[in-house]
Amino acid sequence: MERDLLLAENAEKKIDGTVKLSGISCTVQQNKAVALIGHNGSGKSSMLKLIAGIYEASSGKAERA
């Protein structure tokens, strides 16, 4: 069984009163490939910062193992 490296449940990130991410739910498991794709301004960099621990979720949860 693979270990969960990231668990996000209904995570939201607000910066200066602006919602950058909303309703993010995902699980990333050890030894699995993951792609994060989207248009410019869709929140890819903000999501990576949330995953890396640079940002903390404003609401919901984003936990790293």
PyMOL Python script that loads the backbone (N, CA, C, O; Angstrom):
from pymol import cmd

cmd.read_pdbstr("""\
ATOM      1  N   MET A   1       0.842  -1.186   0.000  1.00  0.00           N
ATOM      2  CA  MET A   1       0.000   0.000   0.000  1.00  0.00           C
ATOM      3  C   MET A   1       0.882   1.243   0.000  1.00  0.00           C
ATOM      4  O   MET A   1       1.829   1.344   0.780  1.00  0.00           O
ATOM      5  N   GLU A   2       0.565   2.182  -0.877  1.00  0.00           N
ATOM      6  CA  GLU A   2       1.337   3.414  -0.996  1.00  0.00           C
ATOM      7  C   GLU A   2       0.945   4.412   0.093  1.00  0.00           C
ATOM      8  O   GLU A   2      -0.218   4.508   0.486  1.00  0.00           O
ATOM      9  N   ARG A   3       1.926   5.134   0.557  1.00  0.00           N
ATOM     10  CA  ARG A   3       1.732   6.139   1.600  1.00  0.00           C
ATOM     11  C   ARG A   3       1.282   7.461   0.978  1.00  0.00           C
ATOM     12  O   ARG A   3       1.782   7.846  -0.079  1.00  0.00           O
ATOM     13  N   ASP A   4       0.348   8.157   1.619  1.00  0.00           N
ATOM     14  CA  ASP A   4      -0.083   9.478   1.158  1.00  0.00           C
ATOM     15  C   ASP A   4       0.964  10.521   1.550  1.00  0.00           C
ATOM     16  O   ASP A   4       1.322  10.641   2.721  1.00  0.00           O
ATOM     17  N   LEU A   5       1.456  11.279   0.551  1.00  0.00           N
ATOM     18  CA  LEU A   5       2.410  12.355   0.813  1.00  0.00           C
ATOM     19  C   LEU A   5       1.708  13.690   1.009  1.00  0.00           C
ATOM     20  O   LEU A   5       2.209  14.570   1.708  1.00  0.00           O
ATOM     21  N   LEU A   6       0.540  13.833   0.383  1.00  0.00           N
ATOM     22  CA  LEU A   6      -0.237  15.066   0.489  1.00  0.00           C
ATOM     23  C   LEU A   6      -1.702  14.712   0.539  1.00  0.00           C
ATOM     24  O   LEU A   6      -2.182  13.868  -0.219  1.00  0.00           O
ATOM     25  N   LEU A   7      -2.409  15.367   1.442  1.00  0.00           N
ATOM     26  CA  LEU A   7      -3.856  15.225   1.523  1.00  0.00           C
ATOM     27  C   LEU A   7      -4.440  16.619   1.652  1.00  0.00           C
ATOM     28  O   LEU A   7      -4.164  17.329   2.619  1.00  0.00           O
ATOM     29  N   ALA A   8      -5.242  17.007   0.680  1.00  0.00           N
ATOM     30  CA  ALA A   8      -5.923  18.300   0.725  1.00  0.00           C
ATOM     31  C   ALA A   8      -7.420  18.051   0.682  1.00  0.00           C
ATOM     32  O   ALA A   8      -7.917  17.299  -0.157  1.00  0.00           O
ATOM     33  N   GLU A   9      -8.125  18.692   1.596  1.00  0.00           N
ATOM     34  CA  GLU A   9      -9.584  18.558   1.644  1.00  0.00           C
ATOM     35  C   GLU A   9     -10.207  19.939   1.716  1.00  0.00           C
ATOM     36  O   GLU A   9     -10.066  20.652   2.710  1.00  0.00           O
ATOM     37  N   ASN A  10     -10.896  20.305   0.648  1.00  0.00           N
ATOM     38  CA  ASN A  10     -11.611  21.570   0.553  1.00  0.00           C
ATOM     39  C   ASN A  10     -10.726  22.749   0.961  1.00  0.00           C
ATOM     40  O   ASN A  10     -11.177  23.665   1.649  1.00  0.00           O
ATOM     41  N   ALA A  11      -9.465  22.719   0.532  1.00  0.00           N
ATOM     42  CA  ALA A  11      -8.509  23.774   0.877  1.00  0.00           C
ATOM     43  C   ALA A  11      -8.805  25.055   0.093  1.00  0.00           C
ATOM     44  O   ALA A  11      -9.206  25.015  -1.070  1.00  0.00           O
ATOM     45  N   GLU A  12      -8.599  26.166   0.749  1.00  0.00           N
ATOM     46  CA  GLU A  12      -8.782  27.474   0.140  1.00  0.00           C
ATOM     47  C   GLU A  12      -7.628  28.364   0.556  1.00  0.00           C
ATOM     48  O   GLU A  12      -7.151  28.273   1.688  1.00  0.00           O
ATOM     49  N   LYS A  13      -7.169  29.232  -0.350  1.00  0.00           N
ATOM     50  CA  LYS A  13      -6.116  30.184  -0.034  1.00  0.00           C
ATOM     51  C   LYS A  13      -6.557  31.564  -0.473  1.00  0.00           C
ATOM     52  O   LYS A  13      -6.890  31.791  -1.637  1.00  0.00           O
ATOM     53  N   LYS A  14      -6.553  32.486   0.484  1.00  0.00           N
ATOM     54  CA  LYS A  14      -6.846  33.891   0.202  1.00  0.00           C
ATOM     55  C   LYS A  14      -5.574  34.691   0.427  1.00  0.00           C
ATOM     56  O   LYS A  14      -4.868  34.486   1.414  1.00  0.00           O
ATOM     57  N   ILE A  15      -5.290  35.596  -0.487  1.00  0.00           N
ATOM     58  CA  ILE A  15      -4.142  36.490  -0.360  1.00  0.00           C
ATOM     59  C   ILE A  15      -4.654  37.910  -0.549  1.00  0.00           C
ATOM     60  O   ILE A  15      -5.232  38.240  -1.584  1.00  0.00           O
ATOM     61  N   ASP A  16      -4.437  38.750   0.463  1.00  0.00           N
ATOM     62  CA  ASP A  16      -4.912  40.141   0.443  1.00  0.00           C
ATOM     63  C   ASP A  16      -6.396  40.235   0.100  1.00  0.00           C
ATOM     64  O   ASP A  16      -6.812  41.122  -0.646  1.00  0.00           O
ATOM     65  N   GLY A  17      -7.191  39.315   0.647  1.00  0.00           N
ATOM     66  CA  GLY A  17      -8.628  39.334   0.450  1.00  0.00           C
ATOM     67  C   GLY A  17      -9.104  38.732  -0.864  1.00  0.00           C
ATOM     68  O   GLY A  17     -10.308  38.672  -1.111  1.00  0.00           O
ATOM     69  N   THR A  18      -8.187  38.287  -1.707  1.00  0.00           N
ATOM     70  CA  THR A  18      -8.543  37.689  -2.992  1.00  0.00           C
ATOM     71  C   THR A  18      -8.389  36.180  -2.907  1.00  0.00           C
ATOM     72  O   THR A  18      -7.345  35.685  -2.483  1.00  0.00           O
ATOM     73  N   VAL A  19      -9.412  35.451  -3.303  1.00  0.00           N
ATOM     74  CA  VAL A  19      -9.357  33.989  -3.291  1.00  0.00           C
ATOM     75  C   VAL A  19      -8.497  33.519  -4.461  1.00  0.00           C
ATOM     76  O   VAL A  19      -8.835  33.752  -5.622  1.00  0.00           O
ATOM     77  N   LYS A  20      -7.387  32.857  -4.150  1.00  0.00           N
ATOM     78  CA  LYS A  20      -6.479  32.330  -5.173  1.00  0.00           C
ATOM     79  C   LYS A  20      -6.778  30.867  -5.483  1.00  0.00           C
ATOM     80  O   LYS A  20      -6.663  30.441  -6.632  1.00  0.00           O
ATOM     81  N   LEU A  21      -7.156  30.106  -4.479  1.00  0.00           N
ATOM     82  CA  LEU A  21      -7.539  28.700  -4.634  1.00  0.00           C
ATOM     83  C   LEU A  21      -8.815  28.470  -3.851  1.00  0.00           C
ATOM     84  O   LEU A  21      -9.000  29.036  -2.774  1.00  0.00           O
ATOM     85  N   SER A  22      -9.695  27.643  -4.388  1.00  0.00           N
ATOM     86  CA  SER A  22     -10.953  27.377  -3.702  1.00  0.00           C
ATOM     87  C   SER A  22     -11.401  25.947  -3.969  1.00  0.00           C
ATOM     88  O   SER A  22     -11.417  25.499  -5.116  1.00  0.00           O
ATOM     89  N   GLY A  23     -11.768  25.228  -2.903  1.00  0.00           N
ATOM     90  CA  GLY A  23     -12.336  23.893  -3.038  1.00  0.00           C
ATOM     91  C   GLY A  23     -11.361  22.852  -3.545  1.00  0.00           C
ATOM     92  O   GLY A  23     -11.761  21.944  -4.275  1.00  0.00           O
ATOM     93  N   ILE A  24     -10.098  22.955  -3.179  1.00  0.00           N
ATOM     94  CA  ILE A  24      -9.084  22.006  -3.646  1.00  0.00           C
ATOM     95  C   ILE A  24      -9.118  20.750  -2.778  1.00  0.00           C
ATOM     96  O   ILE A  24      -8.943  20.820  -1.562  1.00  0.00           O
ATOM     97  N   SER A  25      -9.342  19.620  -3.406  1.00  0.00           N
ATOM     98  CA  SER A  25      -9.295  18.327  -2.721  1.00  0.00           C
ATOM     99  C   SER A  25      -8.505  17.361  -3.589  1.00  0.00           C
ATOM    100  O   SER A  25      -8.828  17.157  -4.759  1.00  0.00           O
ATOM    101  N   CYS A  26      -7.462  16.763  -3.004  1.00  0.00           N
ATOM    102  CA  CYS A  26      -6.662  15.787  -3.748  1.00  0.00           C
ATOM    103  C   CYS A  26      -5.805  14.985  -2.778  1.00  0.00           C
ATOM    104  O   CYS A  26      -5.595  15.375  -1.629  1.00  0.00           O
ATOM    105  N   THR A  27      -5.319  13.858  -3.275  1.00  0.00           N
ATOM    106  CA  THR A  27      -4.384  13.019  -2.538  1.00  0.00           C
ATOM    107  C   THR A  27      -3.237  12.697  -3.479  1.00  0.00           C
ATOM    108  O   THR A  27      -3.461  12.300  -4.622  1.00  0.00           O
ATOM    109  N   VAL A  28      -2.022  12.866  -3.008  1.00  0.00           N
ATOM    110  CA  VAL A  28      -0.835  12.504  -3.781  1.00  0.00           C
ATOM    111  C   VAL A  28      -0.128  11.407  -3.007  1.00  0.00           C
ATOM    112  O   VAL A  28       0.206  11.571  -1.833  1.00  0.00           O
ATOM    113  N   GLN A  29       0.096  10.281  -3.682  1.00  0.00           N
ATOM    114  CA  GLN A  29       0.714   9.135  -3.025  1.00  0.00           C
ATOM    115  C   GLN A  29       2.180   8.997  -3.413  1.00  0.00           C
ATOM    116  O   GLN A  29       2.610   9.431  -4.482  1.00  0.00           O
ATOM    117  N   GLN A  30       2.930   8.381  -2.511  1.00  0.00           N
ATOM    118  CA  GLN A  30       4.339   8.111  -2.730  1.00  0.00           C
ATOM    119  C   GLN A  30       4.521   7.255  -3.984  1.00  0.00           C
ATOM    120  O   GLN A  30       3.718   6.362  -4.254  1.00  0.00           O
ATOM    121  N   ASN A  31       5.582   7.534  -4.749  1.00  0.00           N
ATOM    122  CA  ASN A  31       5.944   6.778  -5.953  1.00  0.00           C
ATOM    123  C   ASN A  31       4.915   6.874  -7.074  1.00  0.00           C
ATOM    124  O   ASN A  31       4.826   5.974  -7.909  1.00  0.00           O
ATOM    125  N   LYS A  32       4.138   7.953  -7.104  1.00  0.00           N
ATOM    126  CA  LYS A  32       3.169   8.173  -8.171  1.00  0.00           C
ATOM    127  C   LYS A  32       3.516   9.474  -8.892  1.00  0.00           C
ATOM    128  O   LYS A  32       3.926  10.450  -8.263  1.00  0.00           O
ATOM    129  N   ALA A  33       3.353   9.482 -10.192  1.00  0.00           N
ATOM    130  CA  ALA A  33       3.572  10.683 -10.988  1.00  0.00           C
ATOM    131  C   ALA A  33       2.296  11.526 -10.976  1.00  0.00           C
ATOM    132  O   ALA A  33       1.186  11.000 -11.050  1.00  0.00           O
ATOM    133  N   VAL A  34       2.478  12.842 -10.881  1.00  0.00           N
ATOM    134  CA  VAL A  34       1.343  13.769 -10.839  1.00  0.00           C
ATOM    135  C   VAL A  34       1.643  14.932 -11.777  1.00  0.00           C
ATOM    136  O   VAL A  34       2.771  15.423 -11.812  1.00  0.00           O
ATOM    137  N   ALA A  35       0.658  15.371 -12.525  1.00  0.00           N
ATOM    138  CA  ALA A  35       0.796  16.535 -13.396  1.00  0.00           C
ATOM    139  C   ALA A  35      -0.186  17.602 -12.933  1.00  0.00           C
ATOM    140  O   ALA A  35      -1.339  17.308 -12.618  1.00  0.00           O
ATOM    141  N   LEU A  36       0.277  18.823 -12.896  1.00  0.00           N
ATOM    142  CA  LEU A  36      -0.565  19.961 -12.531  1.00  0.00           C
ATOM    143  C   LEU A  36      -0.633  20.855 -13.758  1.00  0.00           C
ATOM    144  O   LEU A  36       0.346  21.519 -14.098  1.00  0.00           O
ATOM    145  N   ILE A  37      -1.784  20.878 -14.428  1.00  0.00           N
ATOM    146  CA  ILE A  37      -1.923  21.618 -15.673  1.00  0.00           C
ATOM    147  C   ILE A  37      -3.064  22.619 -15.548  1.00  0.00           C
ATOM    148  O   ILE A  37      -3.983  22.433 -14.751  1.00  0.00           O
ATOM    149  N   GLY A  38      -2.995  23.676 -16.338  1.00  0.00           N
ATOM    150  CA  GLY A  38      -4.057  24.678 -16.347  1.00  0.00           C
ATOM    151  C   GLY A  38      -3.617  25.907 -17.109  1.00  0.00           C
ATOM    152  O   GLY A  38      -2.444  26.057 -17.452  1.00  0.00           O
ATOM    153  N   HIS A  39      -4.548  26.765 -17.366  1.00  0.00           N
ATOM    154  CA  HIS A  39      -4.288  28.011 -18.085  1.00  0.00           C
ATOM    155  C   HIS A  39      -3.531  28.999 -17.192  1.00  0.00           C
ATOM    156  O   HIS A  39      -3.451  28.821 -15.976  1.00  0.00           O
ATOM    157  N   ASN A  40      -2.984  30.032 -17.813  1.00  0.00           N
ATOM    158  CA  ASN A  40      -2.332  31.103 -17.060  1.00  0.00           C
ATOM    159  C   ASN A  40      -3.313  31.688 -16.049  1.00  0.00           C
ATOM    160  O   ASN A  40      -4.471  31.955 -16.370  1.00  0.00           O
ATOM    161  N   GLY A  41      -2.830  31.881 -14.827  1.00  0.00           N
ATOM    162  CA  GLY A  41      -3.656  32.480 -13.790  1.00  0.00           C
ATOM    163  C   GLY A  41      -4.638  31.526 -13.135  1.00  0.00           C
ATOM    164  O   GLY A  41      -5.507  31.958 -12.377  1.00  0.00           O
ATOM    165  N   SER A  42      -4.515  30.233 -13.414  1.00  0.00           N
ATOM    166  CA  SER A  42      -5.482  29.279 -12.859  1.00  0.00           C
ATOM    167  C   SER A  42      -5.128  28.811 -11.450  1.00  0.00           C
ATOM    168  O   SER A  42      -5.935  28.135 -10.812  1.00  0.00           O
ATOM    169  N   GLY A  43      -3.929  29.158 -10.946  1.00  0.00           N
ATOM    170  CA  GLY A  43      -3.569  28.821  -9.570  1.00  0.00           C
ATOM    171  C   GLY A  43      -2.551  27.702  -9.434  1.00  0.00           C
ATOM    172  O   GLY A  43      -2.379  27.157  -8.344  1.00  0.00           O
ATOM    173  N   LYS A  44      -1.870  27.348 -10.521  1.00  0.00           N
ATOM    174  CA  LYS A  44      -0.879  26.263 -10.464  1.00  0.00           C
ATOM    175  C   LYS A  44       0.246  26.586  -9.488  1.00  0.00           C
ATOM    176  O   LYS A  44       0.585  25.755  -8.645  1.00  0.00           O
ATOM    177  N   SER A  45       0.822  27.762  -9.585  1.00  0.00           N
ATOM    178  CA  SER A  45       1.926  28.150  -8.688  1.00  0.00           C
ATOM    179  C   SER A  45       1.444  28.255  -7.249  1.00  0.00           C
ATOM    180  O   SER A  45       2.159  27.858  -6.329  1.00  0.00           O
ATOM    181  N   SER A  46       0.262  28.776  -7.044  1.00  0.00           N
ATOM    182  CA  SER A  46      -0.290  28.863  -5.691  1.00  0.00           C
ATOM    183  C   SER A  46      -0.507  27.473  -5.113  1.00  0.00           C
ATOM    184  O   SER A  46      -0.274  27.254  -3.924  1.00  0.00           O
ATOM    185  N   MET A  47      -0.949  26.538  -5.934  1.00  0.00           N
ATOM    186  CA  MET A  47      -1.140  25.158  -5.480  1.00  0.00           C
ATOM    187  C   MET A  47       0.193  24.529  -5.097  1.00  0.00           C
ATOM    188  O   MET A  47       0.282  23.852  -4.073  1.00  0.00           O
ATOM    189  N   LEU A  48       1.233  24.744  -5.906  1.00  0.00           N
ATOM    190  CA  LEU A  48       2.557  24.206  -5.595  1.00  0.00           C
ATOM    191  C   LEU A  48       3.103  24.810  -4.300  1.00  0.00           C
ATOM    192  O   LEU A  48       3.744  24.110  -3.515  1.00  0.00           O
ATOM    193  N   LYS A  49       2.859  26.082  -4.073  1.00  0.00           N
ATOM    194  CA  LYS A  49       3.299  26.724  -2.827  1.00  0.00           C
ATOM    195  C   LYS A  49       2.538  26.167  -1.630  1.00  0.00           C
ATOM    196  O   LYS A  49       3.100  26.040  -0.542  1.00  0.00           O
ATOM    197  N   LEU A  50       1.278  25.838  -1.820  1.00  0.00           N
ATOM    198  CA  LEU A  50       0.485  25.204  -0.763  1.00  0.00           C
ATOM    199  C   LEU A  50       1.041  23.814  -0.463  1.00  0.00           C
ATOM    200  O   LEU A  50       1.184  23.439   0.701  1.00  0.00           O
ATOM    201  N   ILE A  51       1.350  23.057  -1.497  1.00  0.00           N
ATOM    202  CA  ILE A  51       1.909  21.717  -1.339  1.00  0.00           C
ATOM    203  C   ILE A  51       3.267  21.779  -0.635  1.00  0.00           C
ATOM    204  O   ILE A  51       3.555  20.955   0.234  1.00  0.00           O
ATOM    205  N   ALA A  52       4.097  22.750  -1.007  1.00  0.00           N
ATOM    206  CA  ALA A  52       5.450  22.864  -0.463  1.00  0.00           C
ATOM    207  C   ALA A  52       5.475  23.399   0.965  1.00  0.00           C
ATOM    208  O   ALA A  52       6.493  23.299   1.650  1.00  0.00           O
ATOM    209  N   GLY A  53       4.368  23.961   1.409  1.00  0.00           N
ATOM    210  CA  GLY A  53       4.318  24.515   2.756  1.00  0.00           C
ATOM    211  C   GLY A  53       4.698  25.982   2.817  1.00  0.00           C
ATOM    212  O   GLY A  53       4.800  26.546   3.907  1.00  0.00           O
ATOM    213  N   ILE A  54       4.908  26.609   1.678  1.00  0.00           N
ATOM    214  CA  ILE A  54       5.196  28.040   1.630  1.00  0.00           C
ATOM    215  C   ILE A  54       3.939  28.812   2.017  1.00  0.00           C
ATOM    216  O   ILE A  54       4.010  29.802   2.746  1.00  0.00           O
ATOM    217  N   TYR A  55       2.794  28.357   1.529  1.00  0.00           N
ATOM    218  CA  TYR A  55       1.489  28.897   1.911  1.00  0.00           C
ATOM    219  C   TYR A  55       0.822  27.913   2.862  1.00  0.00           C
ATOM    220  O   TYR A  55       1.026  26.704   2.753  1.00  0.00           O
ATOM    221  N   GLU A  56       0.042  28.419   3.777  1.00  0.00           N
ATOM    222  CA  GLU A  56      -0.851  27.601   4.599  1.00  0.00           C
ATOM    223  C   GLU A  56      -2.270  27.856   4.117  1.00  0.00           C
ATOM    224  O   GLU A  56      -2.593  28.963   3.687  1.00  0.00           O
ATOM    225  N   ALA A  57      -3.104  26.851   4.185  1.00  0.00           N
ATOM    226  CA  ALA A  57      -4.486  26.996   3.742  1.00  0.00           C
ATOM    227  C   ALA A  57      -5.220  28.003   4.624  1.00  0.00           C
ATOM    228  O   ALA A  57      -5.084  27.984   5.847  1.00  0.00           O
ATOM    229  N   SER A  58      -5.999  28.882   3.993  1.00  0.00           N
ATOM    230  CA  SER A  58      -6.832  29.833   4.745  1.00  0.00           C
ATOM    231  C   SER A  58      -8.006  29.125   5.391  1.00  0.00           C
ATOM    232  O   SER A  58      -8.451  29.512   6.471  1.00  0.00           O
ATOM    233  N   SER A  59      -8.509  28.092   4.737  1.00  0.00           N
ATOM    234  CA  SER A  59      -9.546  27.242   5.309  1.00  0.00           C
ATOM    235  C   SER A  59      -9.406  25.852   4.700  1.00  0.00           C
ATOM    236  O   SER A  59      -8.657  25.663   3.741  1.00  0.00           O
ATOM    237  N   GLY A  60     -10.121  24.886   5.253  1.00  0.00           N
ATOM    238  CA  GLY A  60      -9.948  23.510   4.842  1.00  0.00           C
ATOM    239  C   GLY A  60      -8.630  22.992   5.387  1.00  0.00           C
ATOM    240  O   GLY A  60      -8.103  23.525   6.363  1.00  0.00           O
ATOM    241  N   LYS A  61      -8.091  21.947   4.754  1.00  0.00           N
ATOM    242  CA  LYS A  61      -6.806  21.454   5.225  1.00  0.00           C
ATOM    243  C   LYS A  61      -5.942  20.991   4.076  1.00  0.00           C
ATOM    244  O   LYS A  61      -6.432  20.505   3.056  1.00  0.00           O
ATOM    245  N   ALA A  62      -4.648  21.153   4.262  1.00  0.00           N
ATOM    246  CA  ALA A  62      -3.634  20.660   3.325  1.00  0.00           C
ATOM    247  C   ALA A  62      -2.511  20.131   4.193  1.00  0.00           C
ATOM    248  O   ALA A  62      -1.764  20.899   4.798  1.00  0.00           O
ATOM    249  N   GLU A  63      -2.398  18.815   4.250  1.00  0.00           N
ATOM    250  CA  GLU A  63      -1.404  18.178   5.123  1.00  0.00           C
ATOM    251  C   GLU A  63      -0.342  17.484   4.304  1.00  0.00           C
ATOM    252  O   GLU A  63      -0.642  16.824   3.309  1.00  0.00           O
ATOM    253  N   ARG A  64       0.904  17.636   4.725  1.00  0.00           N
ATOM    254  CA  ARG A  64       2.045  16.975   4.092  1.00  0.00           C
ATOM    255  C   ARG A  64       2.601  15.941   5.035  1.00  0.00           C
ATOM    256  O   ARG A  64       2.629  16.155   6.247  1.00  0.00           O
ATOM    257  N   ALA A  65       3.050  14.811   4.494  1.00  0.00           N
ATOM    258  CA  ALA A  65       3.641  13.750   5.334  1.00  0.00           C
ATOM    259  C   ALA A  65       5.084  14.079   5.645  1.00  0.00           C
ATOM    260  O   ALA A  65       5.756  13.314   6.337  1.00  0.00           O
TER     261      ALA A  65
END
""", "prot")
cmd.dss("prot")
cmd.show_as("cartoon", "prot")
cmd.util.cbc("prot")
cmd.orient("prot")
